[in-house]
Amino acid sequence: MKNTIKVERAKKDLTQQDLAEKVQVSRQTINSIEAGKYVPSTVLALKIARVFGVGLEEVFSLEESD
Amino acid sequence: MKKNSILNVPLLSPGWKKLAYVFFFLPVILIIGLALASPSMDPNSAGEIFYGFWAIGFGILNLTREKVEDEMIRSFRQQAFQTGFFWMIWGLGALMLVNYLIYDRVTTEIFTAYLVLFLLNGYIYGAFQYQKFMVGKEDS
């Protein structure tokens, strides 16, 4: 699953730490999600999309291999 | 979503890690004390004391909360328990095979509850730390 968290963060001028605090996870978790190493739960994905004020599918999308 | 409370595993506060480390060093002192008090002590008993104390130490570490216990850490913990059990089964299988090839039987005195608990908790701890290391490595 790919995501546009890095792009959305840049738009909102948020650091990984800022986003982590807003969704109540560690910065390492945000970093792992951004790098595609960890797939977040539906609840966390929805929280992240809500922080950016966009729909879930604008942040997360499936890849060919999924 | 609410979880079924019967399946909930309450984790210990991070301060318990200090007690876990005590369990790693305590058998060393205990064995030295016992060896001085009773020089004819069975060497297998010493091994059992080490395995028992280390099993408790690793057990406490495995059930102690991280500073930030978020969903990724929870998924690492679940994976660690699964992987640890998997490694233990195959490890014991390998030991039984070696024992069979050398001594022509699968059972041996070394398979004690203390040893199995030590290996299981040690493998779980290893699998958990490995996942955290991989995340930290990619992070840096």
N, CA and C atoms of all chains as a GROMACS GRO file, in nm:
protein
  618
    1MET      N    1   0.086  -0.120   0.000
    1MET     CA    2   0.000   0.000   0.000
    1MET      C    3   0.089   0.124   0.000
    2LYS      N    4   0.061   0.214  -0.094
    2LYS     CA    5   0.140   0.338  -0.098
    2LYS      C    6   0.062   0.451  -0.031
    3ASN      N    7   0.136   0.557   0.002
    3ASN     CA    8   0.069   0.669   0.068
    3ASN      C    9   0.136   0.801   0.033
    4THR      N   10   0.063   0.908   0.059
    4THR     CA   11   0.114   1.042   0.027
    4THR      C   12   0.132   1.125   0.154
    5ILE      N   13   0.165   1.056   0.263
    5ILE     CA   14   0.177   1.126   0.392
    5ILE      C   15   0.284   1.235   0.387
    6LYS      N   16   0.397   1.203   0.324
    6LYS     CA   17   0.508   1.299   0.318
    6LYS      C   18   0.464   1.427   0.246
    7VAL      N   19   0.392   1.408   0.136
    7VAL     CA   20   0.344   1.522   0.056
    7VAL      C   21   0.243   1.603   0.137
    8GLU      N   22   0.149   1.532   0.199
    8GLU     CA   23   0.046   1.600   0.279
    8GLU      C   24   0.106   1.673   0.399
    9ARG      N   25   0.209   1.612   0.456
    9ARG     CA   26   0.277   1.677   0.569
    9ARG      C   27   0.342   1.808   0.525
   10ALA      N   28   0.404   1.801   0.407
   10ALA     CA   29   0.472   1.921   0.353
   10ALA      C   30   0.370   2.032   0.328
   11LYS      N   31   0.254   1.993   0.275
   11LYS     CA   32   0.148   2.093   0.248
   11LYS      C   33   0.105   2.164   0.376
   12LYS      N   34   0.096   2.084   0.484
   12LYS     CA   35   0.050   2.139   0.613
   12LYS      C   36   0.165   2.188   0.701
   13ASP      N   37   0.287   2.173   0.650
   13ASP     CA   38   0.407   2.212   0.724
   13ASP      C   39   0.415   2.142   0.861
   14LEU      N   40   0.395   2.012   0.855
   14LEU     CA   41   0.400   1.931   0.978
   14LEU      C   42   0.523   1.840   0.975
   15THR      N   43   0.587   1.826   1.088
   15THR     CA   44   0.697   1.729   1.099
   15THR      C   45   0.636   1.592   1.132
   16GLN      N   46   0.720   1.490   1.124
   16GLN     CA   47   0.671   1.356   1.162
   16GLN      C   48   0.628   1.356   1.308
   17GLN      N   49   0.704   1.427   1.392
   17GLN     CA   50   0.672   1.434   1.535
   17GLN      C   51   0.537   1.503   1.558
   18ASP      N   52   0.512   1.612   1.483
   18ASP     CA   53   0.383   1.684   1.495
   18ASP      C   54   0.267   1.590   1.463
   19LEU      N   55   0.282   1.519   1.351
   19LEU     CA   56   0.175   1.428   1.309
   19LEU      C   57   0.158   1.316   1.411
   20ALA      N   58   0.271   1.264   1.458
   20ALA     CA   59   0.267   1.155   1.557
   20ALA      C   60   0.189   1.198   1.681
   21GLU      N   61   0.214   1.319   1.727
   21GLU     CA   62   0.144   1.368   1.847
   21GLU      C   63  -0.006   1.385   1.822
   22LYS      N   64  -0.039   1.430   1.700
   22LYS     CA   65  -0.181   1.451   1.668
   22LYS      C   66  -0.260   1.321   1.662
   23VAL      N   67  -0.194   1.214   1.620
   23VAL     CA   68  -0.266   1.086   1.609
   23VAL      C   69  -0.227   0.988   1.721
   24GLN      N   70  -0.148   1.038   1.817
   24GLN     CA   71  -0.111   0.962   1.938
   24GLN      C   72  -0.038   0.830   1.911
   25VAL      N   73   0.064   0.841   1.825
   25VAL     CA   74   0.156   0.728   1.805
   25VAL      C   75   0.299   0.782   1.814
   26SER      N   76   0.398   0.694   1.803
   26SER     CA   77   0.536   0.741   1.809
   26SER      C   78   0.581   0.793   1.671
   27ARG      N   79   0.689   0.873   1.672
   27ARG     CA   80   0.741   0.924   1.545
   27ARG      C   81   0.790   0.808   1.456
   28GLN      N   82   0.845   0.704   1.522
   28GLN     CA   83   0.894   0.587   1.446
   28GLN      C   84   0.780   0.520   1.369
   29THR      N   85   0.661   0.521   1.430
   29THR     CA   86   0.546   0.459   1.362
   29THR      C   87   0.510   0.539   1.237
   30ILE      N   88   0.508   0.672   1.249
   30ILE     CA   89   0.479   0.757   1.132
   30ILE      C   90   0.585   0.735   1.025
   31ASN      N   91   0.711   0.729   1.066
   31ASN     CA   92   0.821   0.707   0.972
   31ASN      C   93   0.806   0.573   0.899
   32SER      N   94   0.768   0.470   0.974
   32SER     CA   95   0.751   0.337   0.915
   32SER      C   96   0.634   0.334   0.817
   33ILE      N   97   0.528   0.407   0.849
   33ILE     CA   98   0.412   0.412   0.759
   33ILE      C   99   0.453   0.485   0.630
   34GLU      N  100   0.520   0.598   0.646
   34GLU     CA  101   0.564   0.676   0.530
   34GLU      C  102   0.653   0.592   0.437
   35ALA      N  103   0.740   0.513   0.500
   35ALA     CA  104   0.834   0.432   0.422
   35ALA      C  105   0.769   0.304   0.366
   36GLY      N  106   0.642   0.284   0.399
   36GLY     CA  107   0.571   0.166   0.350
   36GLY      C  108   0.610   0.038   0.421
   37LYS      N  109   0.676   0.051   0.538
   37LYS     CA  110   0.719  -0.067   0.612
   37LYS      C  111   0.611  -0.118   0.706
   38TYR      N  112   0.520  -0.031   0.741
   38TYR     CA  113   0.412  -0.071   0.832
   38TYR      C  114   0.279  -0.022   0.776
   39VAL      N  115   0.183  -0.111   0.769
   39VAL     CA  116   0.049  -0.076   0.721
   39VAL      C  117  -0.038  -0.043   0.841
   40PRO      N  118  -0.087   0.080   0.851
   40PRO     CA  119  -0.164   0.118   0.970
   40PRO      C  120  -0.302   0.053   0.974
   41SER      N  121  -0.359   0.051   1.093
   41SER     CA  122  -0.496   0.001   1.106
   41SER      C  123  -0.591   0.101   1.040
   42THR      N  124  -0.713   0.059   1.019
   42THR     CA  125  -0.814   0.148   0.959
   42THR      C  126  -0.835   0.271   1.046
   43VAL      N  127  -0.836   0.250   1.177
   43VAL     CA  128  -0.858   0.361   1.270
   43VAL      C  129  -0.746   0.465   1.258
   44LEU      N  130  -0.621   0.418   1.257
   44LEU     CA  131  -0.509   0.511   1.247
   44LEU      C  132  -0.506   0.579   1.110
   45ALA      N  133  -0.536   0.504   1.005
   45ALA     CA  134  -0.539   0.563   0.870
   45ALA      C  135  -0.644   0.674   0.863
   46LEU      N  136  -0.760   0.650   0.923
   46LEU     CA  137  -0.866   0.752   0.925
   46LEU      C  138  -0.824   0.875   1.005
   47LYS      N  139  -0.754   0.852   1.116
   47LYS     CA  140  -0.705   0.964   1.198
   47LYS      C  141  -0.606   1.049   1.120
   48ILE      N  142  -0.516   0.983   1.046
   48ILE     CA  143  -0.416   1.056   0.967
   48ILE      C  144  -0.485   1.139   0.858
   49ALA      N  145  -0.580   1.076   0.790
   49ALA     CA  146  -0.653   1.147   0.683
   49ALA      C  147  -0.728   1.267   0.741
   50ARG      N  148  -0.781   1.251   0.861
   50ARG     CA  149  -0.857   1.360   0.925
   50ARG      C  150  -0.766   1.478   0.959
   51VAL      N  151  -0.643   1.447   1.002
   51VAL     CA  152  -0.547   1.555   1.032
   51VAL      C  153  -0.521   1.638   0.907
   52PHE      N  154  -0.510   1.569   0.793
   52PHE     CA  155  -0.482   1.641   0.668
   52PHE      C  156  -0.608   1.703   0.607
   53GLY      N  157  -0.724   1.666   0.659
   53GLY     CA  158  -0.850   1.720   0.607
   53GLY      C  159  -0.883   1.671   0.467
   54VAL      N  160  -0.842   1.549   0.438
   54VAL     CA  161  -0.870   1.491   0.306
   54VAL      C  162  -0.932   1.352   0.324
   55GLY      N  163  -0.981   1.295   0.215
   55GLY     CA  164  -1.039   1.162   0.222
   55GLY      C  165  -0.931   1.055   0.236
   56LEU      N  166  -0.972   0.941   0.289
   56LEU     CA  167  -0.877   0.831   0.314
   56LEU      C  168  -0.802   0.789   0.187
   57GLU      N  169  -0.876   0.781   0.076
   57GLU     CA  170  -0.814   0.732  -0.048
   57GLU      C  171  -0.722   0.834  -0.114
   58GLU      N  172  -0.725   0.957  -0.064
   58GLU     CA  173  -0.629   1.055  -0.115
   58GLU      C  174  -0.493   1.037  -0.049
   59VAL      N  175  -0.494   0.973   0.067
   59VAL     CA  176  -0.368   0.949   0.140
   59VAL      C  177  -0.317   0.807   0.117
   60PHE      N  178  -0.407   0.712   0.121
   60PHE     CA  179  -0.366   0.571   0.106
   60PHE      C  180  -0.429   0.511  -0.019
   61SER      N  181  -0.348   0.436  -0.093
   61SER     CA  182  -0.402   0.366  -0.210
   61SER      C  183  -0.332   0.233  -0.230
   62LEU      N  184  -0.403   0.140  -0.294
   62LEU     CA  185  -0.348   0.006  -0.313
   62LEU      C  186  -0.247   0.005  -0.427
   63GLU      N  187  -0.151  -0.087  -0.417
   63GLU     CA  188  -0.054  -0.107  -0.524
   63GLU      C  189  -0.090  -0.234  -0.601
   64GLU      N  190  -0.024  -0.256  -0.712
   64GLU     CA  191  -0.048  -0.376  -0.793
   64GLU      C  192  -0.028  -0.504  -0.711
   65SER      N  193   0.074  -0.500  -0.625
   65SER     CA  194   0.109  -0.620  -0.546
   65SER      C  195   0.012  -0.649  -0.431
   66ASP      N  196  -0.074  -0.553  -0.398
   66ASP     CA  197  -0.167  -0.573  -0.285
   66ASP      C  198  -0.284  -0.662  -0.324
   67MET      N  199  -1.325   0.015   1.861
   67MET     CA  200  -1.388  -0.116   1.879
   67MET      C  201  -1.346  -0.175   2.013
   68LYS      N  202  -1.442  -0.223   2.089
   68LYS     CA  203  -1.411  -0.278   2.220
   68LYS      C  204  -1.358  -0.420   2.209
   69LYS      N  205  -1.257  -0.448   2.293
   69LYS     CA  206  -1.200  -0.583   2.293
   69LYS      C  207  -1.267  -0.665   2.401
   70ASN      N  208  -1.271  -0.796   2.378
   70ASN     CA  209  -1.322  -0.886   2.480
   70ASN      C  210  -1.224  -0.884   2.598
   71SER      N  211  -1.274  -0.849   2.716
   71SER     CA  212  -1.184  -0.830   2.830
   71SER      C  213  -1.111  -0.958   2.872
   72ILE      N  214  -1.168  -1.072   2.842
   72ILE     CA  215  -1.104  -1.199   2.882
   72ILE      C  216  -0.975  -1.221   2.802
   73LEU      N  217  -0.965  -1.159   2.685
   73LEU     CA  218  -0.846  -1.174   2.601
   73LEU      C  219  -0.743  -1.065   2.627
   74ASN      N  220  -0.779  -0.966   2.708
   74ASN     CA  221  -0.688  -0.854   2.733
   74ASN      C  222  -0.567  -0.897   2.817
   75VAL      N  223  -0.448  -0.852   2.776
   75VAL     CA  224  -0.326  -0.881   2.852
   75VAL      C  225  -0.275  -0.750   2.913
   76PRO      N  226  -0.292  -0.733   3.045
   76PRO     CA  227  -0.243  -0.609   3.107
   76PRO      C  228  -0.090  -0.609   3.111
   77LEU      N  229  -0.030  -0.503   3.061
   77LEU     CA  230   0.117  -0.495   3.059
   77LEU      C  231   0.169  -0.422   3.183
   78LEU      N  232   0.290  -0.456   3.222
   78LEU     CA  233   0.353  -0.395   3.340
   78LEU      C  234   0.409  -0.258   3.303
   79SER      N  235   0.424  -0.172   3.402
   79SER     CA  236   0.482  -0.039   3.375
   79SER      C  237   0.632  -0.054   3.347
   80PRO      N  238   0.692   0.041   3.270
   80PRO     CA  239   0.833   0.028   3.230
   80PRO      C  240   0.931   0.009   3.348
   81GLY      N  241   0.894   0.055   3.467
   81GLY     CA  242   0.980   0.039   3.584
   81GLY      C  243   1.012  -0.106   3.618
   82TRP      N  244   0.927  -0.198   3.576
   82TRP     CA  245   0.948  -0.341   3.603
   82TRP      C  246   1.071  -0.396   3.533
   83LYS      N  247   1.119  -0.323   3.431
   83LYS     CA  248   1.239  -0.371   3.359
   83LYS      C  249   1.358  -0.385   3.453
   84LYS      N  250   1.365  -0.294   3.552
   84LYS     CA  251   1.476  -0.299   3.648
   84LYS      C  252   1.474  -0.431   3.724
   85LEU      N  253   1.353  -0.475   3.765
   85LEU     CA  254   1.341  -0.602   3.836
   85LEU      C  255   1.383  -0.718   3.745
   86ALA      N  256   1.346  -0.708   3.616
   86ALA     CA  257   1.384  -0.813   3.520
   86ALA      C  258   1.535  -0.827   3.513
   87TYR      N  259   1.607  -0.714   3.511
   87TYR     CA  260   1.754  -0.720   3.502
   87TYR      C  261   1.813  -0.784   3.628
   88VAL      N  262   1.747  -0.764   3.742
   88VAL     CA  263   1.793  -0.828   3.867
   88VAL      C  264   1.790  -0.980   3.852
   89PHE      N  265   1.686  -1.031   3.786
   89PHE     CA  266   1.672  -1.176   3.767
   89PHE      C  267   1.781  -1.235   3.678
   90PHE      N  268   1.847  -1.150   3.597
   90PHE     CA  269   1.956  -1.201   3.513
   90PHE      C  270   2.085  -1.217   3.594
   91PHE      N  271   2.103  -1.130   3.692
   91PHE     CA  272   2.227  -1.134   3.772
   91PHE      C  273   2.214  -1.216   3.900
   92LEU      N  274   2.093  -1.226   3.952
   92LEU     CA  275   2.070  -1.294   4.080
   92LEU      C  276   2.121  -1.440   4.082
   93PRO      N  277   2.096  -1.520   3.976
   93PRO     CA  278   2.143  -1.660   3.982
   93PRO      C  279   2.294  -1.673   3.991
   94VAL      N  280   2.368  -1.575   3.937
   94VAL     CA  281   2.515  -1.581   3.944
   94VAL      C  282   2.557  -1.578   4.092
   95ILE      N  283   2.499  -1.484   4.165
   95ILE     CA  284   2.531  -1.472   4.309
   95ILE      C  285   2.483  -1.596   4.385
   96LEU      N  286   2.363  -1.639   4.348
   96LEU     CA  287   2.302  -1.755   4.414
   96LEU      C  288   2.386  -1.882   4.394
   97ILE      N  289   2.433  -1.902   4.271
   97ILE     CA  290   2.512  -2.022   4.240
   97ILE      C  291   2.647  -2.019   4.313
   98ILE      N  292   2.709  -1.901   4.315
   98ILE     CA  293   2.837  -1.888   4.388
   98ILE      C  294   2.815  -1.920   4.535
   99GLY      N  295   2.708  -1.865   4.592
   99GLY     CA  296   2.674  -1.889   4.733
   99GLY      C  297   2.648  -2.035   4.760
  100LEU      N  298   2.571  -2.099   4.671
  100LEU     CA  299   2.538  -2.241   4.688
  100LEU      C  300   2.661  -2.329   4.671
  101ALA      N  301   2.748  -2.291   4.576
  101ALA     CA  302   2.870  -2.370   4.551
  101ALA      C  303   2.962  -2.365   4.673
  102LEU      N  304   2.966  -2.248   4.735
  102LEU     CA  305   3.051  -2.234   4.856
  102LEU      C  306   2.991  -2.311   4.973
  103ALA      N  307   2.858  -2.305   4.984
  103ALA     CA  308   2.790  -2.372   5.095
  103ALA      C  309   2.786  -2.523   5.076
  104SER      N  310   2.770  -2.566   4.949
  104SER     CA  311   2.758  -2.708   4.921
  104SER      C  312   2.838  -2.743   4.795
  105PRO      N  313   2.968  -2.769   4.809
  105PRO     CA  314   3.053  -2.795   4.691
  105PRO      C  315   3.012  -2.919   4.611
  106SER      N  316   2.938  -3.010   4.674
  106SER     CA  317   2.897  -3.133   4.602
  106SER      C  318   2.766  -3.116   4.526
  107MET      N  319   2.726  -2.991   4.505
  107MET     CA  320   2.597  -2.965   4.439
  107MET      C  321   2.598  -3.018   4.294
  108ASP      N  322   2.484  -3.074   4.252
  108ASP     CA  323   2.470  -3.128   4.117
  108ASP      C  324   2.480  -3.013   4.016
  109PRO      N  325   2.570  -3.024   3.916
  109PRO     CA  326   2.584  -2.916   3.816
  109PRO      C  327   2.453  -2.890   3.739
  110ASN      N  328   2.370  -2.994   3.723
  110ASN     CA  329   2.242  -2.975   3.653
  110ASN      C  330   2.150  -2.880   3.729
  111SER      N  331   2.161  -2.881   3.864
  111SER     CA  332   2.079  -2.791   3.945
  111SER      C  333   2.116  -2.646   3.916
  112ALA      N  334   2.246  -2.622   3.898
  112ALA     CA  335   2.292  -2.486   3.866
  112ALA      C  336   2.230  -2.440   3.735
  113GLY      N  337   2.230  -2.528   3.637
  113GLY     CA  338   2.171  -2.496   3.507
  113GLY      C  339   2.023  -2.462   3.520
  114GLU      N  340   1.953  -2.542   3.600
  114GLU     CA  341   1.810  -2.520   3.619
  114GLU      C  342   1.782  -2.385   3.685
  115ILE      N  343   1.870  -2.348   3.781
  115ILE     CA  344   1.852  -2.218   3.849
  115ILE      C  345   1.870  -2.105   3.748
  116PHE      N  346   1.975  -2.115   3.666
  116PHE     CA  347   1.997  -2.013   3.562
  116PHE      C  348   1.877  -2.004   3.468
  117TYR      N  349   1.833  -2.117   3.414
  117TYR     CA  350   1.722  -2.118   3.318
  117TYR      C  351   1.595  -2.060   3.382
  118GLY      N  352   1.569  -2.099   3.506
  118GLY     CA  353   1.448  -2.051   3.574
  118GLY      C  354   1.448  -1.901   3.595
  119PHE      N  355   1.558  -1.849   3.646
  119PHE     CA  356   1.566  -1.704   3.672
  119PHE      C  357   1.565  -1.624   3.541
  120TRP      N  358   1.637  -1.672   3.441
  120TRP     CA  359   1.640  -1.600   3.313
  120TRP      C  360   1.504  -1.606   3.243
  121ALA      N  361   1.434  -1.718   3.260
  121ALA     CA  362   1.298  -1.728   3.203
  121ALA      C  363   1.207  -1.622   3.265
  122ILE      N  364   1.218  -1.605   3.397
  122ILE     CA  365   1.137  -1.503   3.465
  122ILE      C  366   1.178  -1.363   3.417
  123GLY      N  367   1.310  -1.340   3.406
  123GLY     CA  368   1.360  -1.210   3.359
  123GLY      C  369   1.308  -1.175   3.221
  124PHE      N  370   1.321  -1.269   3.127
  124PHE     CA  371   1.272  -1.244   2.991
  124PHE      C  372   1.119  -1.232   2.990
  125GLY      N  373   1.053  -1.312   3.074
  125GLY     CA  374   0.906  -1.307   3.083
  125GLY      C  375   0.859  -1.168   3.125
  126ILE      N  376   0.926  -1.111   3.225
  126ILE     CA  377   0.890  -0.976   3.272
  126ILE      C  378   0.914  -0.874   3.160
  127LEU      N  379   1.030  -0.886   3.093
  127LEU     CA  380   1.061  -0.792   2.983
  127LEU      C  381   0.957  -0.802   2.871
  128ASN      N  382   0.914  -0.925   2.842
  128ASN     CA  383   0.815  -0.945   2.735
  128ASN      C  384   0.678  -0.887   2.770
  129LEU      N  385   0.650  -0.876   2.898
  129LEU     CA  386   0.518  -0.828   2.940
  129LEU      C  387   0.524  -0.685   2.994
  130THR      N  388   0.635  -0.616   2.967
  130THR     CA  389   0.649  -0.478   3.013
  130THR      C  390   0.621  -0.381   2.898
  131ARG      N  391   0.544  -0.280   2.929
  131ARG     CA  392   0.502  -0.180   2.830
  131ARG      C  393   0.622  -0.099   2.780
  132GLU      N  394   0.619  -0.060   2.653
  132GLU     CA  395   0.718   0.034   2.601
  132GLU      C  396   0.677   0.176   2.642
  133LYS      N  397   0.769   0.271   2.625
  133LYS     CA  398   0.736   0.410   2.663
  133LYS      C  399   0.615   0.458   2.583
  134VAL      N  400   0.617   0.432   2.451
  134VAL     CA  401   0.500   0.461   2.367
  134VAL      C  402   0.449   0.327   2.316
  135GLU      N  403   0.341   0.283   2.372
  135GLU     CA  404   0.284   0.152   2.337
  135GLU      C  405   0.174   0.174   2.234
  136ASP      N  406   0.215   0.205   2.110
  136ASP     CA  407   0.114   0.232   2.006
  136ASP      C  408   0.084   0.104   1.927
  137GLU      N  409   0.005   0.119   1.821
  137GLU     CA  410  -0.041  -0.001   1.750
  137GLU      C  411   0.072  -0.075   1.680
  138MET      N  412   0.178  -0.004   1.636
  138MET     CA  413   0.289  -0.072   1.570
  138MET      C  414   0.364  -0.160   1.670
  139ILE      N  415   0.387  -0.105   1.789
  139ILE     CA  416   0.455  -0.182   1.894
  139ILE      C  417   0.368  -0.302   1.934
  140ARG      N  418   0.238  -0.281   1.942
  140ARG     CA  419   0.148  -0.393   1.976
  140ARG      C  420   0.154  -0.503   1.870
  141SER      N  421   0.162  -0.460   1.742
  141SER     CA  422   0.170  -0.561   1.635
  141SER      C  423   0.305  -0.631   1.639
  142PHE      N  424   0.413  -0.559   1.675
  142PHE     CA  425   0.545  -0.621   1.691
  142PHE      C  426   0.541  -0.725   1.803
  143ARG      N  427   0.473  -0.688   1.912
  143ARG     CA  428   0.465  -0.778   2.028
  143ARG      C  429   0.390  -0.906   1.990
  144GLN      N  430   0.279  -0.890   1.920
  144GLN     CA  431   0.203  -1.009   1.879
  144GLN      C  432   0.286  -1.097   1.786
  145GLN      N  433   0.355  -1.032   1.691
  145GLN     CA  434   0.440  -1.106   1.598
  145GLN      C  435   0.552  -1.178   1.673
  146ALA      N  436   0.609  -1.109   1.774
  146ALA     CA  437   0.720  -1.167   1.852
  146ALA      C  438   0.675  -1.294   1.924
  147PHE      N  439   0.555  -1.294   1.982
  147PHE     CA  440   0.506  -1.414   2.050
  147PHE      C  441   0.487  -1.529   1.951
  148GLN      N  442   0.435  -1.495   1.834
  148GLN     CA  443   0.413  -1.598   1.731
  148GLN      C  444   0.546  -1.653   1.680
  149THR      N  445   0.639  -1.562   1.650
  149THR     CA  446   0.770  -1.603   1.598
  149THR      C  447   0.849  -1.679   1.705
  150GLY      N  448   0.844  -1.631   1.828
  150GLY     CA  449   0.915  -1.697   1.937
  150GLY      C  450   0.869  -1.841   1.956
  151PHE      N  451   0.739  -1.861   1.949
  151PHE     CA  452   0.684  -1.996   1.962
  151PHE      C  453   0.729  -2.084   1.846
  152PHE      N  454   0.730  -2.026   1.727
  152PHE     CA  455   0.772  -2.098   1.606
  152PHE      C  456   0.919  -2.141   1.618
  153TRP      N  457   1.005  -2.047   1.660
  153TRP     CA  458   1.148  -2.079   1.677
  153TRP      C  459   1.168  -2.186   1.783
  154MET      N  460   1.090  -2.178   1.891
  154MET     CA  461   1.107  -2.274   1.999
  154MET      C  462   1.072  -2.416   1.951
  155ILE      N  463   0.961  -2.428   1.879
  155ILE     CA  464   0.919  -2.560   1.831
  155ILE      C  465   1.026  -2.621   1.740
  156TRP      N  466   1.076  -2.541   1.645
  156TRP     CA  467   1.176  -2.594   1.552
  156TRP      C  468   1.310  -2.616   1.623
  157GLY      N  469   1.344  -2.530   1.718
  157GLY     CA  470   1.468  -2.546   1.795
  157GLY      C  471   1.466  -2.674   1.876
  158LEU      N  472   1.353  -2.700   1.942
  158LEU     CA  473   1.340  -2.822   2.021
  158LEU      C  474   1.339  -2.944   1.930
  159GLY      N  475   1.275  -2.928   1.814
  159GLY     CA  476   1.274  -3.037   1.714
  159GLY      C  477   1.416  -3.071   1.670
  160ALA      N  478   1.496  -2.966   1.647
  160ALA     CA  479   1.635  -2.987   1.605
  160ALA      C  480   1.716  -3.056   1.715
  161LEU      N  481   1.693  -3.014   1.841
  161LEU     CA  482   1.763  -3.076   1.955
  161LEU      C  483   1.725  -3.224   1.968
  162MET      N  484   1.596  -3.253   1.947
  162MET     CA  485   1.550  -3.392   1.956
  162MET      C  486   1.612  -3.477   1.845
  163LEU      N  487   1.624  -3.418   1.726
  163LEU     CA  488   1.683  -3.490   1.613
  163LEU      C  489   1.831  -3.519   1.640
  164VAL      N  490   1.903  -3.418   1.688
  164VAL     CA  491   2.046  -3.436   1.720
  164VAL      C  492   2.061  -3.544   1.828
  165ASN      N  493   1.974  -3.535   1.929
  165ASN     CA  494   1.978  -3.633   2.038
  165ASN      C  495   1.950  -3.775   1.986
  166TYR      N  496   1.857  -3.784   1.892
  166TYR     CA  497   1.823  -3.915   1.835
  166TYR      C  498   1.940  -3.971   1.755
  167LEU      N  499   2.005  -3.885   1.675
  167LEU     CA  500   2.116  -3.929   1.592
  167LEU      C  501   2.236  -3.972   1.676
  168ILE      N  502   2.257  -3.903   1.789
  168ILE     CA  503   2.374  -3.934   1.872
  168ILE      C  504   2.346  -4.046   1.972
  169TYR      N  505   2.230  -4.034   2.043
  169TYR     CA  506   2.202  -4.129   2.152
  169TYR      C  507   2.090  -4.229   2.120
  170ASP      N  508   2.037  -4.222   1.999
  170ASP     CA  509   1.935  -4.317   1.954
  170ASP      C  510   1.803  -4.306   2.032
  171ARG      N  511   1.773  -4.188   2.087
  171ARG     CA  512   1.644  -4.165   2.154
  171ARG      C  513   1.612  -4.014   2.149
  172VAL      N  514   1.484  -3.981   2.148
  172VAL     CA  515   1.446  -3.839   2.133
  172VAL      C  516   1.435  -3.767   2.267
  173THR      N  517   1.418  -3.842   2.373
  173THR     CA  518   1.404  -3.777   2.505
  173THR      C  519   1.541  -3.763   2.570
  174THR      N  520   1.554  -3.659   2.650
  174THR     CA  521   1.680  -3.636   2.720
  174THR      C  522   1.654  -3.555   2.847
  175GLU      N  523   1.749  -3.560   2.938
  175GLU     CA  524   1.734  -3.490   3.066
  175GLU      C  525   1.738  -3.338   3.048
  176ILE      N  526   1.796  -3.291   2.935
  176ILE     CA  527   1.808  -3.145   2.920
  176ILE      C  528   1.672  -3.078   2.891
  177PHE      N  529   1.573  -3.156   2.846
  177PHE     CA  530   1.442  -3.097   2.817
  177PHE      C  531   1.361  -3.078   2.945
  178THR      N  532   1.388  -2.972   3.016
  178THR     CA  533   1.312  -2.943   3.138
  178THR      C  534   1.219  -2.825   3.111
  179ALA      N  535   1.121  -2.809   3.198
  179ALA     CA  536   1.028  -2.696   3.185
  179ALA      C  537   1.103  -2.563   3.192
  180TYR      N  538   1.206  -2.558   3.278
  180TYR     CA  539   1.283  -2.433   3.292
  180TYR      C  540   1.353  -2.396   3.161
  181LEU      N  541   1.412  -2.498   3.097
  181LEU     CA  542   1.483  -2.472   2.971
  181LEU      C  543   1.385  -2.425   2.863
  182VAL      N  544   1.273  -2.494   2.852
  182VAL     CA  545   1.175  -2.460   2.749
  182VAL      C  546   1.120  -2.318   2.771
  183LEU      N  547   1.090  -2.285   2.897
  183LEU     CA  548   1.039  -2.150   2.927
  183LEU      C  549   1.144  -2.043   2.900
  184PHE      N  550   1.270  -2.075   2.932
  184PHE     CA  551   1.380  -1.982   2.905
  184PHE      C  552   1.394  -1.959   2.754
  185LEU      N  553   1.396  -2.068   2.678
  185LEU     CA  554   1.410  -2.054   2.532
  185LEU      C  555   1.292  -1.977   2.472
  186LEU      N  556   1.171  -2.012   2.514
  186LEU     CA  557   1.052  -1.945   2.460
  186LEU      C  558   1.056  -1.795   2.487
  187ASN      N  559   1.080  -1.759   2.614
  187ASN     CA  560   1.081  -1.616   2.648
  187ASN      C  561   1.199  -1.543   2.584
  188GLY      N  562   1.313  -1.613   2.573
  188GLY     CA  563   1.430  -1.554   2.508
  188GLY      C  564   1.405  -1.529   2.361
  189TYR      N  565   1.344  -1.625   2.294
  189TYR     CA  566   1.314  -1.609   2.151
  189TYR      C  567   1.212  -1.495   2.130
  190ILE      N  568   1.111  -1.488   2.215
  190ILE     CA  569   1.010  -1.382   2.202
  190ILE      C  570   1.078  -1.246   2.218
  191TYR      N  571   1.164  -1.236   2.318
  191TYR     CA  572   1.237  -1.110   2.342
  191TYR      C  573   1.322  -1.075   2.220
  192GLY      N  574   1.392  -1.176   2.168
  192GLY     CA  575   1.479  -1.154   2.051
  192GLY      C  576   1.399  -1.107   1.930
  193ALA      N  577   1.286  -1.172   1.906
  193ALA     CA  578   1.204  -1.136   1.790
  193ALA      C  579   1.149  -0.994   1.803
  194PHE      N  580   1.114  -0.955   1.926
  194PHE     CA  581   1.059  -0.821   1.951
  194PHE      C  582   1.168  -0.714   1.930
  195GLN      N  583   1.286  -0.739   1.988
  195GLN     CA  584   1.396  -0.644   1.975
  195GLN      C  585   1.442  -0.634   1.830
  196TYR      N  586   1.440  -0.746   1.758
  196TYR     CA  587   1.482  -0.745   1.617
  196TYR      C  588   1.391  -0.652   1.535
  197GLN      N  589   1.260  -0.661   1.558
  197GLN     CA  590   1.166  -0.575   1.484
  197GLN      C  591   1.190  -0.427   1.517
  198LYS      N  592   1.215  -0.399   1.645
  198LYS     CA  593   1.240  -0.259   1.684
  198LYS      C  594   1.372  -0.209   1.623
  199PHE      N  595   1.471  -0.300   1.618
  199PHE     CA  596   1.600  -0.264   1.560
  199PHE      C  597   1.584  -0.231   1.411
  200MET      N  598   1.507  -0.313   1.340
  200MET     CA  599   1.488  -0.291   1.196
  200MET      C  600   1.421  -0.158   1.168
  201VAL      N  601   1.323  -0.121   1.253
  201VAL     CA  602   1.255   0.007   1.236
  201VAL      C  603   1.353   0.121   1.264
  202GLY      N  604   1.431   0.108   1.372
  202GLY     CA  605   1.528   0.210   1.409
  202GLY      C  606   1.636   0.226   1.304
  203LYS      N  607   1.676   0.113   1.244
  203LYS     CA  608   1.781   0.114   1.142
  203LYS      C  609   1.734   0.190   1.018
  204GLU      N  610   1.610   0.164   0.978
  204GLU     CA  611   1.556   0.231   0.859
  204GLU      C  612   1.527   0.378   0.887
  205ASP      N  613   1.507   0.406   1.016
  205ASP     CA  614   1.475   0.542   1.057
  205ASP      C  615   1.596   0.634   1.048
  206SER      N  616   1.715   0.575   1.079
  206SER     CA  617   1.835   0.658   1.086
  206SER      C  618   1.897   0.686   0.948
   0.00000   0.00000   0.00000
